[in-house]
Amino acid sequence: MEEILSQVSKIKREKLGTDVPLLIFRVLRHYTHFYASDLLGERGANILFINAGKALGDELGKVLYDEDLDKYLQNIASFVEKEKIGILKIVEKSDSKLVVQLDECITCAGMDNIGKRICHFEVGLVAGLVEKFLGRKVIAAETKCGANGEGVCEVTVSF
């Protein structure tokens, strides 16, 4: 996985630069999920996106890691906002659970209510980041989603 991050981090676009319009990102993201669903079924596509997010979370966790949980979470929140993924807020933190909300979610903020939660990659990303800190597997679920008319994305992690 580290090799993938290393390779995709190499960008040479002197004229066009590194920014990509959000619409283009969303088209690529949603069409990929649509076709993965055709091939794997909706549940299989969701698992694929969750697992991809987990793998990225694991790698990103290595870069953002701090042994102090509050500092680690702040590193994550700063990264998420800097990279315009969204605005991360810690809603609940205990010895057995972490609840985070992602406002202005890159995947769904502003979409119409389509009646389902769709931010599977983000669920995996959060799970991977938490697993990196704890050094063990966790259970993560999307408990709110902007695309489901809930106004914000929320991931609940149990450990």
C-alpha positions in Angstrom: 0.0 0.0 0.0 2.9 2.4 0.8 4.0 2.0 -2.8 0.6 3.1 -4.1 0.7 6.3 -2.0 4.3 7.0 -3.1 3.4 6.6 -6.7 0.2 8.6 -6.7 1.9 11.4 -4.7 4.1 12.1 -7.7 2.3 14.8 -9.6 3.7 16.6 -12.6 1.1 19.0 -14.0 2.9 22.3 -14.6 0.0 24.0 -16.3 -3.0 22.4 -14.6 -1.7 22.1 -11.1 -2.9 19.7 -8.4 -6.5 20.9 -7.8 -9.4 18.9 -9.2 -12.9 20.2 -9.1 -15.1 18.5 -6.5 -17.6 17.6 -9.3 -15.0 15.6 -11.1 -14.0 13.8 -7.9 -17.6 12.9 -7.2 -18.3 11.7 -10.7 -15.3 9.4 -10.5 -16.2 8.2 -7.0 -19.9 7.6 -7.6 -19.6 6.0 -11.0 -16.9 3.7 -9.6 -19.3 2.6 -6.8 -22.1 2.2 -9.3 -20.1 -0.1 -11.5 -18.6 -2.0 -8.6 -22.2 -2.6 -7.4 -23.1 -4.0 -10.8 -20.2 -6.5 -10.5 -20.2 -7.3 -6.8 -23.7 -6.4 -5.7 -24.3 -3.4 -3.4 -23.0 -5.1 -0.3 -19.9 -6.2 -2.0 -19.2 -2.8 -3.4 -19.7 -1.2 0.0 -17.3 -3.7 1.6 -14.8 -2.9 -1.2 -14.9 0.8 -0.5 -14.8 0.3 3.3 -11.7 -1.9 2.9 -10.0 0.5 0.6 -10.7 3.3 3.1 -9.2 1.1 5.9 -6.1 0.5 3.9 -5.6 4.2 3.3 -6.4 5.0 7.0 -3.7 2.5 8.0 -1.1 4.3 5.8 -2.3 7.8 6.7 -2.2 6.8 10.4 1.5 6.2 10.1 2.1 9.7 8.9 -0.3 11.5 11.3 0.4 9.3 14.3 1.0 10.7 17.8 1.0 8.5 20.9 -1.3 11.0 22.6 -4.8 10.3 21.3 -6.0 13.9 21.5 -3.0 15.1 19.4 -3.5 12.2 17.0 -7.2 13.2 16.5 -6.1 16.8 16.0 -3.6 15.8 13.4 -6.3 13.9 11.6 -8.8 16.8 11.8 -6.2 19.2 10.5 -5.3 17.0 7.6 -8.9 16.3 6.7 -9.7 20.0 6.6 -6.4 21.0 4.9 -7.1 18.5 2.1 -10.7 19.6 1.8 -12.1 16.2 2.7 -14.4 17.9 5.2 -14.5 19.4 8.6 -14.0 16.7 11.3 -15.6 17.0 14.7 -15.2 14.6 17.6 -18.7 14.1 19.0 -18.0 11.4 21.6 -14.8 9.8 22.9 -14.7 7.0 25.6 -12.8 3.9 26.4 -15.1 1.9 24.1 -16.4 4.2 21.5 -15.5 7.1 19.2 -18.0 9.1 17.3 -16.9 11.6 14.6 -18.8 13.8 12.3 -17.7 15.0 8.9 -19.3 18.3 8.0 -19.0 19.5 4.3 -18.2 15.9 3.4 -16.3 15.6 0.1 -18.6 12.7 -1.1 -22.1 13.9 -0.2 -22.4 17.5 1.2 -25.2 19.3 -0.6 -26.6 16.2 -2.4 -30.3 15.6 -2.4 -31.7 13.0 0.0 -31.3 9.8 -1.9 -32.5 7.7 1.0 -29.3 5.8 1.8 -25.9 6.3 3.4 -23.1 6.3 0.9 -19.9 7.3 2.6 -18.4 3.8 2.9 -14.9 4.9 2.0 -14.9 7.4 4.8 -16.2 4.8 7.3 -13.2 2.6 6.3 -10.8 5.6 6.5 -11.9 6.4 10.1 -11.7 2.7 11.1 -8.2 2.3 9.6 -7.0 5.4 11.5 -8.5 4.2 14.8 -7.1 0.7 14.2 -3.6 2.2 13.6 -3.8 4.0 17.0 -5.2 1.1 19.0 -3.2 -1.6 17.2 -6.4 -3.8 17.0 -9.5 -4.3 14.9 -12.6 -2.1 15.5 -16.2 -2.0 14.3 -17.2 1.1 12.4 -20.5 2.1 11.0 -21.9 5.2 9.2 -24.6 6.4 11.6 -25.6 9.5 9.7 -25.1 10.7 6.1 -25.8 13.9 4.2 -27.0 11.8 1.3 -29.6 10.2 3.6 -31.0 13.6 4.6 -29.2 13.7 7.9 -27.3 16.9 7.3 -23.9 15.5 8.3 -21.8 12.3 7.9 -21.2 10.5 11.2 -19.0 7.4 11.9 -19.4 5.5 15.1 -16.4 3.3 16.0 -16.7 0.6 18.7 -13.7 -1.0 20.2 
